[in-house]
Amino acid sequence: NAGVTQTPKFRILKIGQSMTLQCAQDMNHNYMYWYRQDPGMGLKLIYYSVGAGITDKGEVPNGYNVSRSTTEDFPLRLELAAPSQTSVYFCASSYSRSGGTLSGETQYFGPGTRLLVL
Amino acid sequence: DQQVKQNSPSLSVQEGRISILNCDYTNSMFDYFLWYKKYPAEGPTFLISISSIKDKNEDGRFTVFLNKSAKHLSLHIVPSQPGDSAVYFCAVFIYNFNKFYFGSGTKLNVKP
């Protein structure tokens, strides 16, 4: 049971380049999340998904896109990288026992992807 | 517009003593309160949580206290151990929006 995995661990992008951050979980969780953490700040929610085919915006969605074609995978796409997107990105998943309502218990996080945009 | 604030960026404690980490929140509608622990180069890991209908939850050396009137959450670690040295994030959850909000973290250093 690998939990939540993220690739790559580290990436340097030039301004205007695009890339996809990969996230996968093998716990059959229905909820998945993308956060970014800037230095000295808490985690900010970018996008989340309550199940395959369903995604919704978080606090800071501008400049990002997501898709959720399977329960296991939740990739995050940066189309035109900007220096303001330099951050550490964390993917997380959780399980909701009742439809549409989170248990509120916990999220399981991946190890993070460190992204530097120059 | 910070929903959750951790005003102490760092805390240093002697091994064996109590560590108290604090967190303030703004919205009385939050349903769940959580603490996460994060080591360098790793993702946060869940530590302990408390529902808004309770004022205390204990799990081994870790106790979380919730003061709803003051909108204040605290984590007590007794006794503190060097392995507890990490960044601690408090987080809040609201069912209606299915979202978590995180504080900026407090770096705990437990000295041997």
Chai-1 contact restraints between the chains, C-beta under 6 A:
chainA,res_idxA,chainB,res_idxB,connection_type,confidence,min_distance_angstrom,max_distance_angstrom,comment,restraint_id
A,M41,B,S104,contact,1.0,0.0,6.0,A-B,restraint_1
A,G42,B,F102,contact,1.0,0.0,6.0,A-B,restraint_2
A,G42,B,G103,contact,1.0,0.0,6.0,A-B,restraint_3
A,G42,B,S104,contact,1.0,0.0,6.0,A-B,restraint_4
A,L43,B,F102,contact,1.0,0.0,6.0,A-B,restraint_5
A,F90,B,G43,contact,1.0,0.0,6.0,A-B,restraint_6
A,T101,B,Y95,contact,1.0,0.0,6.0,A-B,restraint_7
A,L102,B,N98,contact,1.0,0.0,6.0,A-B,restraint_8
A,G104,B,D31,contact,1.0,0.0,6.0,A-B,restraint_9
A,G104,B,Y32,contact,1.0,0.0,6.0,A-B,restraint_10
A,G104,B,F93,contact,1.0,0.0,6.0,A-B,restraint_11
A,T106,B,F46,contact,1.0,0.0,6.0,A-B,restraint_12
A,F109,B,G43,contact,1.0,0.0,6.0,A-B,restraint_13
A,F109,B,P44,contact,1.0,0.0,6.0,A-B,restraint_14
A,G110,B,G43,contact,1.0,0.0,6.0,A-B,restraint_15
A,P111,B,E42,contact,1.0,0.0,6.0,A-B,restraint_16
A,P111,B,G43,contact,1.0,0.0,6.0,A-B,restraint_17
A,G112,B,G43,contact,1.0,0.0,6.0,A-B,restraint_18
